[in-house]
Amino acid sequence: MRVKIDSAICQGHAMCYLACPEVFKLDEDDGHAYVESELVPEGLEEAVDHAQRGCPEGAITILD
């Protein structure tokens, strides 16, 4: 599984970070979320799915 965040859509609500801080990181300057690696580590798929469903802006895309 891979995951992406559309930085043009993200508004920095940080819901993804709360759901899965192992995958989603927050930019220190503007608070917007990003992923260091698109590849989701094994065992975190459910948390990433939860983060996608909880994103108020729909900025998260799961691939594969």
Sequence and secondary structure as in RCSB ss.txt:
>XXXX:A:sequence
MRVKIDSAICQGHAMCYLACPEVFKLDEDDGHAYVESELVPEGLEEAVDHAQRGCPEGAITILD
>XXXX:A:secstr
 EEEE TTT     HHHHH TTTEEE TTT  EEES SB  TT HHHHHHHHHH TT  EEEE 
